Amino acid sequence: MDYATLLQILDSTLRLGTPLLFACLAGLFSERAGIFDIGLEGKMLMAAMCSGAVAFLTGSVWLGLLAGIAGSMVFAALHGVASITFRGNQLISGVALNFLASGVTVLVAQRLFGQGGRTPPLAGDARFNEITLPLTEALRPVPILGPLYADVISGHALLVYVAILCVPLTWWVLYRTRFGLRLRAVGENPAAVDTAGVSVKGLRFAAVAITGLLCGLAGAYMATALQAGFGREMTAGRGYIALAALIFAKWRPWQALGACMLFGFFQALALRPDVVTAVVQVKIPVPFLDALPYILTVLVLAGFVGKAIPPRAGGEPYVKER
Amino acid sequence: MDRLPKWADVVLVPLVSLILAAAISAIVIKAIGQSPSEALKVMVEGSLMSAYGWGYTLYYTTSFIFTGLAVTIAFHAGMFNIGGEGQAQIGGLGVALACLFIPWPHWSIALLAASLAAAAFGAVWAAVPAYLAAKRGSHIVITTIMFNYIAAALIVYLLVDVLRPAGQMDPATANFPAATDLPTLNQIPILNLFFEKKVPANITLFIALAAAWAVWLILWRTRLGYQLRAFGKSEAAARYAGINPTKMIMVSMILSGALAGLMSVNNVMGEAGRLLQNSSEGAGFIGIAVALMGRNHPVGVVLAAILFGFLYQGGAELGLWTSIPIELRIVVQGLVILFTGALDIMVRMMLVRIFALFHKAQVA
């Protein structure tokens, strides 16, 4: 494998890792506050459809982005009502919302555009176009680092950089703000937070709303940057891969970046089976590369690659003492 | 919160959930510019008003009974098996291997062997997450989701690279030999008076009903069932009573996986006659809705499976005759799971208020 191919694969890694990263950070906020969310997939799908449809209808990717976030937030609110207000089973609520999203997106897209549940292709200002970072051409002659900067780091949609910036931001919010401290506390010991006079429900709803926001970004990126428009089931299990990455990262932001980029790398490799074959000298079946993130997650969950301990109050509805 | 009378809890809670789901579905249909009453008419006519329609409804029902029972038996032991989909597909692999490579003299022996293979393959696919949950403390829900994806990838690999006959384009196994064709309902004496045309519902329906009876027997008439339910209610109490948690997790998940695997006898052997990609077509997930709707009781599961059979056949008819997309049935499925599984406390709270009103009226 030559350097150019490697750069190409790293470029797709960043591209494919971005939606995972948004969704993974989304799950991080929710689960750190004690609300399991296996509905990341559904929220992303909803956001992808809303953003694709609105971006096409208005011709503005920014309005599309807002619509995507709004669509995702509605589903987040439903999850919040079911699992916080009515103390329902969080896992079942997530499963239900995934099905709901899977059906509703196709129904709405079909009603609006009549193209078999897709939105029409987006172009121009209706998409997030690639940004060329400054000094790209000037630095290109620098050996090794020049092409790396020009071909991998530069030339992505704005949301890719936003996703990367979300990592330190998440770290800062979680570990350096009062809100973050309380958020983590409510996921470990909600009774203590309640005793301190802070609303458990309020904190958890805030966390679920942040989850909705970030899933909205993930879905909007899928429909308006990674691809040009919404297609049925376009998230293709990315919500679950993000969940896997979250466990792999043991619910920590920087590790989440690493895990998402690793899983993005696997997805990029699955697109280039020829390269994989050339490197390992054995024909590796593509389905195996597709399954690799899931297999790794199982190994992590089983504690073979370091033990993953979830937030202690995760999945438990909080009943206030009377 | 006041308690509801038992009959209300068993009958009214699922019924109200269903009505809520139906009402929201009607709003969705209205919102996409179609007529809900027209849609209902098409669904009922296409699935319940002809023997042919019933032939399809019961075919779907058969699959859903199996996957619904799979979720039910795991639920009673406190396990949420969301991996029915993967277990069913791997069960389909068992069916395919049993049918393809052994020349069976008669369908009845083939059926027995294929059922055993389906159950065994499904059980193994559930046993791995169960073992990891029992021994390594992994979360059963996440692991079984992961195993759905791993199963799908494994099946794709086997169908594309291993089991596909030379010269065939589509990723599928060869057709099973004719001796493995299961009798469909129109070929069974007495029933053929009703079913005149060829229908996909087949003899597996009776295996499904027998499985429902067996699950009831295991759960409520055996020591094992008692232990499973006790473990599901309170792990600490069960442990104190000398019940082995590892055994409970393993047994419940193995039975669950075997039931999910068994559904593949219905679709792979009874209908398609070969193993295709994504053979279970989401039936594993519908098992969750069926189990919740059926209040985790075999009788309820059978009734809910008929309801979902109607929904699936009716939904297919909608896709054929109206411009309502077939995906409407996924919306209904999601709503049913939401109301019966996640918002059940809300439904109960509503009912408690209504009962309190009646009570007051009676006293006054």
Interface residues (C-beta under 8 A of the other chain):
Chain A: I38 L78 A82 S83 F86 R87 G88 N89 Q90 L91 I92 S93 V95 A96 L97 N98 F99 L100 A101 S102 G103 V104 V106 L107 V108 Q110 R111 G117 R232 G237 Y240 L243 A244 I247 P285 P287 F288 D290 A291 Y294 I295 T297 V298 L301 A302 G303 F304 P310
Chain B: V28 A31 I32 G33 F80 I82 P129 L132 R136 G137 S138 H139 V141 I142 T143 I145 M146 F147 Y149 I150 A153 L154 V156 Y157 V160 D161 F285 I288 L292 I324 P325 E327 L328 R329 I330 V331 V332 Q333 G334 L335 I337 L338 G341 A342 L343 D344 I345 M346 M349
